[in-house]
Amino acid sequence: MYTVCHHCGGIGEVPIPVLAVVGGVGRTATANRTCPVCDTNGRLTGMVPPI
C-alpha cells in the first residue's frame, strides 16, 4: 500500500521560484529540484498522513 507524496503531489520534483532576466526585464521563473520527502518516487510506503 502506498500514499501519494504530500510534498510534491506525486510528481517527484518540487518547484523553486528563481529570479530570471528575460529581455532586460526581471521576472520569476521556476526550477525543479528532487523532492526531499520521497526521493523522486512520488509515493510513500504505507499510510502516511500529512504533518
PDB file of N, H, CA, C and O in Angstrom:
ATOM      1  N   MET A   1       0.837  -1.153   0.000  1.00  0.00           N
ATOM      2  CA  MET A   1       0.000   0.000   0.000  1.00  0.00           C
ATOM      3  C   MET A   1       0.900   1.240   0.000  1.00  0.00           C
ATOM      4  O   MET A   1       1.888   1.311   0.731  1.00  0.00           O
ATOM      5  N   TYR A   2       0.537   2.203  -0.829  1.00  0.00           N
ATOM      6  H   TYR A   2      -0.266   2.145  -1.423  1.00  0.00           H
ATOM      7  CA  TYR A   2       1.328   3.420  -0.944  1.00  0.00           C
ATOM      8  C   TYR A   2       0.456   4.653  -0.735  1.00  0.00           C
ATOM      9  O   TYR A   2      -0.755   4.612  -0.953  1.00  0.00           O
ATOM     10  N   THR A   3       1.077   5.740  -0.313  1.00  0.00           N
ATOM     11  H   THR A   3       2.061   5.773  -0.135  1.00  0.00           H
ATOM     12  CA  THR A   3       0.427   7.030  -0.184  1.00  0.00           C
ATOM     13  C   THR A   3       1.104   7.985  -1.154  1.00  0.00           C
ATOM     14  O   THR A   3       2.332   7.998  -1.241  1.00  0.00           O
ATOM     15  N   VAL A   4       0.338   8.779  -1.881  1.00  0.00           N
ATOM     16  H   VAL A   4      -0.659   8.769  -1.810  1.00  0.00           H
ATOM     17  CA  VAL A   4       0.915   9.784  -2.767  1.00  0.00           C
ATOM     18  C   VAL A   4       1.652  10.796  -1.905  1.00  0.00           C
ATOM     19  O   VAL A   4       1.133  11.246  -0.884  1.00  0.00           O
ATOM     20  N   CYS A   5       2.849  11.149  -2.312  1.00  0.00           N
ATOM     21  H   CYS A   5       3.271  10.783  -3.142  1.00  0.00           H
ATOM     22  CA  CYS A   5       3.657  12.091  -1.544  1.00  0.00           C
ATOM     23  C   CYS A   5       2.922  13.426  -1.417  1.00  0.00           C
ATOM     24  O   CYS A   5       2.527  14.020  -2.420  1.00  0.00           O
ATOM     25  N   HIS A   6       2.739  13.892  -0.182  1.00  0.00           N
ATOM     26  H   HIS A   6       3.060  13.409   0.633  1.00  0.00           H
ATOM     27  CA  HIS A   6       2.009  15.125   0.061  1.00  0.00           C
ATOM     28  C   HIS A   6       2.864  16.370  -0.179  1.00  0.00           C
ATOM     29  O   HIS A   6       2.333  17.478  -0.245  1.00  0.00           O
ATOM     30  N   HIS A   7       4.165  16.200  -0.309  1.00  0.00           N
ATOM     31  H   HIS A   7       4.597  15.299  -0.255  1.00  0.00           H
ATOM     32  CA  HIS A   7       5.051  17.350  -0.526  1.00  0.00           C
ATOM     33  C   HIS A   7       5.124  17.736  -2.007  1.00  0.00           C
ATOM     34  O   HIS A   7       5.111  18.921  -2.341  1.00  0.00           O
ATOM     35  N   CYS A   8       5.199  16.752  -2.881  1.00  0.00           N
ATOM     36  H   CYS A   8       5.209  15.789  -2.610  1.00  0.00           H
ATOM     37  CA  CYS A   8       5.327  17.038  -4.317  1.00  0.00           C
ATOM     38  C   CYS A   8       4.079  16.669  -5.109  1.00  0.00           C
ATOM     39  O   CYS A   8       4.008  16.959  -6.304  1.00  0.00           O
ATOM     40  N   GLY A   9       3.103  16.044  -4.482  1.00  0.00           N
ATOM     41  H   GLY A   9       3.160  15.808  -3.512  1.00  0.00           H
ATOM     42  CA  GLY A   9       1.878  15.669  -5.171  1.00  0.00           C
ATOM     43  C   GLY A   9       2.044  14.485  -6.101  1.00  0.00           C
ATOM     44  O   GLY A   9       1.224  14.284  -6.997  1.00  0.00           O
ATOM     45  N   GLY A  10       3.091  13.698  -5.904  1.00  0.00           N
ATOM     46  H   GLY A  10       3.757  13.862  -5.177  1.00  0.00           H
ATOM     47  CA  GLY A  10       3.317  12.510  -6.722  1.00  0.00           C
ATOM     48  C   GLY A  10       4.186  12.744  -7.945  1.00  0.00           C
ATOM     49  O   GLY A  10       4.415  11.816  -8.721  1.00  0.00           O
ATOM     50  N   ILE A  11       4.671  13.955  -8.133  1.00  0.00           N
ATOM     51  H   ILE A  11       4.484  14.709  -7.503  1.00  0.00           H
ATOM     52  CA  ILE A  11       5.495  14.266  -9.306  1.00  0.00           C
ATOM     53  C   ILE A  11       6.952  13.864  -9.094  1.00  0.00           C
ATOM     54  O   ILE A  11       7.633  13.478 -10.045  1.00  0.00           O
ATOM     55  N   GLY A  12       7.435  13.954  -7.856  1.00  0.00           N
ATOM     56  H   GLY A  12       6.882  14.268  -7.084  1.00  0.00           H
ATOM     57  CA  GLY A  12       8.818  13.611  -7.562  1.00  0.00           C
ATOM     58  C   GLY A  12       9.759  14.797  -7.618  1.00  0.00           C
ATOM     59  O   GLY A  12      10.945  14.664  -7.317  1.00  0.00           O
ATOM     60  N   GLU A  13       9.243  15.958  -8.000  1.00  0.00           N
ATOM     61  H   GLU A  13       8.279  16.067  -8.245  1.00  0.00           H
ATOM     62  CA  GLU A  13      10.037  17.178  -8.049  1.00  0.00           C
ATOM     63  C   GLU A  13       9.261  18.316  -7.402  1.00  0.00           C
ATOM     64  O   GLU A  13       8.032  18.350  -7.444  1.00  0.00           O
ATOM     65  N   VAL A  14      10.001  19.247  -6.802  1.00  0.00           N
ATOM     66  H   VAL A  14      11.000  19.219  -6.768  1.00  0.00           H
ATOM     67  CA  VAL A  14       9.398  20.391  -6.137  1.00  0.00           C
ATOM     68  C   VAL A  14       9.852  21.659  -6.872  1.00  0.00           C
ATOM     69  O   VAL A  14      11.052  21.844  -7.074  1.00  0.00           O
ATOM     70  N   PRO A  15       8.918  22.540  -7.280  1.00  0.00           N
ATOM     71  CA  PRO A  15       9.318  23.771  -7.956  1.00  0.00           C
ATOM     72  C   PRO A  15       9.924  24.785  -6.988  1.00  0.00           C
ATOM     73  O   PRO A  15       9.474  24.930  -5.851  1.00  0.00           O
ATOM     74  N   ILE A  16      10.945  25.475  -7.459  1.00  0.00           N
ATOM     75  H   ILE A  16      11.311  25.357  -8.383  1.00  0.00           H
ATOM     76  CA  ILE A  16      11.587  26.525  -6.677  1.00  0.00           C
ATOM     77  C   ILE A  16      11.541  27.807  -7.508  1.00  0.00           C
ATOM     78  O   ILE A  16      12.065  27.824  -8.622  1.00  0.00           O
ATOM     79  N   PRO A  17      10.932  28.877  -7.001  1.00  0.00           N
ATOM     80  CA  PRO A  17      10.922  30.129  -7.747  1.00  0.00           C
ATOM     81  C   PRO A  17      12.311  30.783  -7.728  1.00  0.00           C
ATOM     82  O   PRO A  17      12.939  30.896  -6.676  1.00  0.00           O
ATOM     83  N   VAL A  18      12.769  31.202  -8.886  1.00  0.00           N
ATOM     84  H   VAL A  18      12.259  31.110  -9.741  1.00  0.00           H
ATOM     85  CA  VAL A  18      14.064  31.873  -9.011  1.00  0.00           C
ATOM     86  C   VAL A  18      13.893  33.136  -9.844  1.00  0.00           C
ATOM     87  O   VAL A  18      12.942  33.252 -10.618  1.00  0.00           O
ATOM     88  N   LEU A  19      14.808  34.075  -9.687  1.00  0.00           N
ATOM     89  H   LEU A  19      15.580  33.981  -9.058  1.00  0.00           H
ATOM     90  CA  LEU A  19      14.779  35.309 -10.454  1.00  0.00           C
ATOM     91  C   LEU A  19      15.433  35.077 -11.805  1.00  0.00           C
ATOM     92  O   LEU A  19      16.525  34.513 -11.877  1.00  0.00           O
ATOM     93  N   ALA A  20      14.775  35.507 -12.879  1.00  0.00           N
ATOM     94  H   ALA A  20      13.888  35.965 -12.820  1.00  0.00           H
ATOM     95  CA  ALA A  20      15.332  35.409 -14.228  1.00  0.00           C
ATOM     96  C   ALA A  20      15.198  36.765 -14.903  1.00  0.00           C
ATOM     97  O   ALA A  20      14.243  37.500 -14.653  1.00  0.00           O
ATOM     98  N   VAL A  21      16.154  37.090 -15.755  1.00  0.00           N
ATOM     99  H   VAL A  21      16.930  36.493 -15.958  1.00  0.00           H
ATOM    100  CA  VAL A  21      16.091  38.330 -16.519  1.00  0.00           C
ATOM    101  C   VAL A  21      15.908  37.939 -17.980  1.00  0.00           C
ATOM    102  O   VAL A  21      16.793  37.334 -18.584  1.00  0.00           O
ATOM    103  N   VAL A  22      14.759  38.288 -18.541  1.00  0.00           N
ATOM    104  H   VAL A  22      14.040  38.779 -18.050  1.00  0.00           H
ATOM    105  CA  VAL A  22      14.429  37.958 -19.925  1.00  0.00           C
ATOM    106  C   VAL A  22      14.167  39.267 -20.668  1.00  0.00           C
ATOM    107  O   VAL A  22      13.242  40.004 -20.328  1.00  0.00           O
ATOM    108  N   GLY A  23      14.972  39.549 -21.669  1.00  0.00           N
ATOM    109  H   GLY A  23      15.724  38.951 -21.945  1.00  0.00           H
ATOM    110  CA  GLY A  23      14.795  40.789 -22.431  1.00  0.00           C
ATOM    111  C   GLY A  23      15.009  42.034 -21.586  1.00  0.00           C
ATOM    112  O   GLY A  23      14.381  43.064 -21.834  1.00  0.00           O
ATOM    113  N   GLY A  24      15.882  41.955 -20.595  1.00  0.00           N
ATOM    114  H   GLY A  24      16.391  41.119 -20.393  1.00  0.00           H
ATOM    115  CA  GLY A  24      16.161  43.085 -19.736  1.00  0.00           C
ATOM    116  C   GLY A  24      15.126  43.335 -18.653  1.00  0.00           C
ATOM    117  O   GLY A  24      15.202  44.333 -17.936  1.00  0.00           O
ATOM    118  N   VAL A  25      14.167  42.440 -18.533  1.00  0.00           N
ATOM    119  H   VAL A  25      14.105  41.629 -19.116  1.00  0.00           H
ATOM    120  CA  VAL A  25      13.103  42.591 -17.528  1.00  0.00           C
ATOM    121  C   VAL A  25      13.199  41.435 -16.532  1.00  0.00           C
ATOM    122  O   VAL A  25      13.266  40.270 -16.926  1.00  0.00           O
ATOM    123  N   GLY A  26      13.204  41.764 -15.252  1.00  0.00           N
ATOM    124  H   GLY A  26      13.150  42.710 -14.933  1.00  0.00           H
ATOM    125  CA  GLY A  26      13.247  40.734 -14.222  1.00  0.00           C
ATOM    126  C   GLY A  26      11.881  40.083 -14.058  1.00  0.00           C
ATOM    127  O   GLY A  26      10.856  40.764 -14.021  1.00  0.00           O
ATOM    128  N   ARG A  27      11.879  38.778 -13.963  1.00  0.00           N
ATOM    129  H   ARG A  27      12.711  38.225 -13.993  1.00  0.00           H
ATOM    130  CA  ARG A  27      10.632  38.045 -13.742  1.00  0.00           C
ATOM    131  C   ARG A  27      10.923  36.766 -12.984  1.00  0.00           C
ATOM    132  O   ARG A  27      12.081  36.385 -12.815  1.00  0.00           O
ATOM    133  N   THR A  28       9.883  36.113 -12.533  1.00  0.00           N
ATOM    134  H   THR A  28       8.943  36.423 -12.670  1.00  0.00           H
ATOM    135  CA  THR A  28      10.040  34.872 -11.783  1.00  0.00           C
ATOM    136  C   THR A  28       9.953  33.684 -12.735  1.00  0.00           C
ATOM    137  O   THR A  28       9.061  33.609 -13.581  1.00  0.00           O
ATOM    138  N   ALA A  29      10.883  32.773 -12.583  1.00  0.00           N
ATOM    139  H   ALA A  29      11.607  32.834 -11.897  1.00  0.00           H
ATOM    140  CA  ALA A  29      10.862  31.513 -13.333  1.00  0.00           C
ATOM    141  C   ALA A  29      10.908  30.385 -12.308  1.00  0.00           C
ATOM    142  O   ALA A  29      11.211  30.620 -11.138  1.00  0.00           O
ATOM    143  N   THR A  30      10.615  29.185 -12.733  1.00  0.00           N
ATOM    144  H   THR A  30      10.368  28.994 -13.683  1.00  0.00           H
ATOM    145  CA  THR A  30      10.666  28.055 -11.808  1.00  0.00           C
ATOM    146  C   THR A  30      11.740  27.074 -12.228  1.00  0.00           C
ATOM    147  O   THR A  30      11.920  26.784 -13.411  1.00  0.00           O
ATOM    148  N   ALA A  31      12.439  26.576 -11.247  1.00  0.00           N
ATOM    149  H   ALA A  31      12.293  26.812 -10.286  1.00  0.00           H
ATOM    150  CA  ALA A  31      13.407  25.498 -11.433  1.00  0.00           C
ATOM    151  C   ALA A  31      12.919  24.344 -10.569  1.00  0.00           C
ATOM    152  O   ALA A  31      12.276  24.570  -9.544  1.00  0.00           O
ATOM    153  N   ASN A  32      13.206  23.144 -10.957  1.00  0.00           N
ATOM    154  H   ASN A  32      13.729  22.961 -11.790  1.00  0.00           H
ATOM    155  CA  ASN A  32      12.768  21.974 -10.194  1.00  0.00           C
ATOM    156  C   ASN A  32      13.943  21.333  -9.480  1.00  0.00           C
ATOM    157  O   ASN A  32      15.065  21.304  -9.984  1.00  0.00           O
ATOM    158  N   ARG A  33      13.654  20.819  -8.292  1.00  0.00           N
ATOM    159  H   ARG A  33      12.742  20.843  -7.882  1.00  0.00           H
ATOM    160  CA  ARG A  33      14.653  20.040  -7.569  1.00  0.00           C
ATOM    161  C   ARG A  33      14.003  18.749  -7.094  1.00  0.00           C
ATOM    162  O   ARG A  33      12.777  18.648  -7.046  1.00  0.00           O
ATOM    163  N   THR A  34      14.804  17.785  -6.751  1.00  0.00           N
ATOM    164  H   THR A  34      15.800  17.867  -6.790  1.00  0.00           H
ATOM    165  CA  THR A  34      14.315  16.492  -6.284  1.00  0.00           C
ATOM    166  C   THR A  34      13.548  16.661  -4.978  1.00  0.00           C
ATOM    167  O   THR A  34      13.968  17.404  -4.091  1.00  0.00           O
ATOM    168  N   CYS A  35      12.436  15.973  -4.871  1.00  0.00           N
ATOM    169  H   CYS A  35      12.095  15.369  -5.592  1.00  0.00           H
ATOM    170  CA  CYS A  35      11.626  16.038  -3.659  1.00  0.00           C
ATOM    171  C   CYS A  35      12.405  15.426  -2.490  1.00  0.00           C
ATOM    172  O   CYS A  35      12.849  14.281  -2.583  1.00  0.00           O
ATOM    173  N   PRO A  36      12.579  16.179  -1.382  1.00  0.00           N
ATOM    174  CA  PRO A  36      13.337  15.645  -0.245  1.00  0.00           C
ATOM    175  C   PRO A  36      12.578  14.592   0.555  1.00  0.00           C
ATOM    176  O   PRO A  36      13.182  13.874   1.353  1.00  0.00           O
ATOM    177  N   VAL A  37      11.267  14.487   0.356  1.00  0.00           N
ATOM    178  H   VAL A  37      10.777  15.070  -0.292  1.00  0.00           H
ATOM    179  CA  VAL A  37      10.463  13.546   1.136  1.00  0.00           C
ATOM    180  C   VAL A  37      10.429  12.165   0.488  1.00  0.00           C
ATOM    181  O   VAL A  37      10.603  11.160   1.177  1.00  0.00           O
ATOM    182  N   CYS A  38      10.205  12.097  -0.836  1.00  0.00           N
ATOM    183  H   CYS A  38      10.063  12.913  -1.396  1.00  0.00           H
ATOM    184  CA  CYS A  38      10.034  10.790  -1.494  1.00  0.00           C
ATOM    185  C   CYS A  38      11.198  10.398  -2.405  1.00  0.00           C
ATOM    186  O   CYS A  38      11.208   9.280  -2.921  1.00  0.00           O
ATOM    187  N   ASP A  39      12.171  11.273  -2.618  1.00  0.00           N
ATOM    188  H   ASP A  39      12.163  12.181  -2.199  1.00  0.00           H
ATOM    189  CA  ASP A  39      13.335  10.985  -3.479  1.00  0.00           C
ATOM    190  C   ASP A  39      12.925  10.532  -4.877  1.00  0.00           C
ATOM    191  O   ASP A  39      13.371   9.480  -5.334  1.00  0.00           O
ATOM    192  N   THR A  40      12.106  11.285  -5.548  1.00  0.00           N
ATOM    193  H   THR A  40      11.743  12.140  -5.177  1.00  0.00           H
ATOM    194  CA  THR A  40      11.624  11.112  -6.935  1.00  0.00           C
ATOM    195  C   THR A  40      10.675   9.943  -7.152  1.00  0.00           C
ATOM    196  O   THR A  40      10.283   9.693  -8.291  1.00  0.00           O
ATOM    197  N   ASN A  41      10.288   9.216  -6.105  1.00  0.00           N
ATOM    198  H   ASN A  41      10.606   9.419  -5.179  1.00  0.00           H
ATOM    199  CA  ASN A  41       9.314   8.131  -6.285  1.00  0.00           C
ATOM    200  C   ASN A  41       7.909   8.663  -6.499  1.00  0.00           C
ATOM    201  O   ASN A  41       7.141   8.105  -7.284  1.00  0.00           O
ATOM    202  N   GLY A  42       7.572   9.736  -5.806  1.00  0.00           N
ATOM    203  H   GLY A  42       8.196  10.189  -5.168  1.00  0.00           H
ATOM    204  CA  GLY A  42       6.224  10.273  -5.872  1.00  0.00           C
ATOM    205  C   GLY A  42       5.249   9.564  -4.954  1.00  0.00           C
ATOM    206  O   GLY A  42       4.058   9.876  -4.944  1.00  0.00           O
ATOM    207  N   ARG A  43       5.745   8.618  -4.191  1.00  0.00           N
ATOM    208  H   ARG A  43       6.712   8.364  -4.200  1.00  0.00           H
ATOM    209  CA  ARG A  43       4.873   7.904  -3.264  1.00  0.00           C
ATOM    210  C   ARG A  43       5.652   7.496  -2.024  1.00  0.00           C
ATOM    211  O   ARG A  43       6.879   7.391  -2.042  1.00  0.00           O
ATOM    212  N   LEU A  44       4.912   7.268  -0.952  1.00  0.00           N
ATOM    213  H   LEU A  44       3.915   7.353  -0.937  1.00  0.00           H
ATOM    214  CA  LEU A  44       5.472   6.882   0.324  1.00  0.00           C
ATOM    215  C   LEU A  44       4.906   5.519   0.708  1.00  0.00           C
ATOM    216  O   LEU A  44       3.745   5.222   0.426  1.00  0.00           O
ATOM    217  N   THR A  45       5.716   4.702   1.342  1.00  0.00           N
ATOM    218  H   THR A  45       6.659   4.943   1.571  1.00  0.00           H
ATOM    219  CA  THR A  45       5.296   3.369   1.732  1.00  0.00           C
ATOM    220  C   THR A  45       4.334   3.431   2.912  1.00  0.00           C
ATOM    221  O   THR A  45       4.621   4.081   3.918  1.00  0.00           O
ATOM    222  N   GLY A  46       3.200   2.761   2.791  1.00  0.00           N
ATOM    223  H   GLY A  46       2.967   2.234   1.974  1.00  0.00           H
ATOM    224  CA  GLY A  46       2.220   2.691   3.869  1.00  0.00           C
ATOM    225  C   GLY A  46       1.292   3.899   3.883  1.00  0.00           C
ATOM    226  O   GLY A  46       1.276   4.711   2.957  1.00  0.00           O
ATOM    227  N   MET A  47       0.527   3.989   4.952  1.00  0.00           N
ATOM    228  H   MET A  47       0.540   3.330   5.704  1.00  0.00           H
ATOM    229  CA  MET A  47      -0.396   5.110   5.134  1.00  0.00           C
ATOM    230  C   MET A  47       0.343   6.212   5.897  1.00  0.00           C
ATOM    231  O   MET A  47       0.642   6.060   7.081  1.00  0.00           O
ATOM    232  N   VAL A  48       0.635   7.315   5.216  1.00  0.00           N
ATOM    233  H   VAL A  48       0.392   7.438   4.254  1.00  0.00           H
ATOM    234  CA  VAL A  48       1.389   8.410   5.832  1.00  0.00           C
ATOM    235  C   VAL A  48       0.531   9.662   5.800  1.00  0.00           C
ATOM    236  O   VAL A  48       0.310  10.219   4.725  1.00  0.00           O
ATOM    237  N   PRO A  49       0.036  10.126   6.951  1.00  0.00           N
ATOM    238  CA  PRO A  49      -0.769  11.354   6.958  1.00  0.00           C
ATOM    239  C   PRO A  49       0.134  12.576   6.796  1.00  0.00           C
ATOM    240  O   PRO A  49       1.275  12.564   7.257  1.00  0.00           O
ATOM    241  N   PRO A  50      -0.366  13.633   6.144  1.00  0.00           N
ATOM    242  CA  PRO A  50       0.452  14.843   6.041  1.00  0.00           C
ATOM    243  C   PRO A  50       0.600  15.507   7.405  1.00  0.00           C
ATOM    244  O   PRO A  50      -0.366  15.628   8.158  1.00  0.00           O
ATOM    245  N   ILE A  51       1.804  15.929   7.705  1.00  0.00           N
ATOM    246  H   ILE A  51       2.589  15.831   7.093  1.00  0.00           H
ATOM    247  CA  ILE A  51       2.067  16.547   9.010  1.00  0.00           C
ATOM    248  C   ILE A  51       2.430  17.999   8.806  1.00  0.00           C
ATOM    249  O   ILE A  51       2.691  18.712   9.775  1.00  0.00           O
TER     250      ILE A  51
END
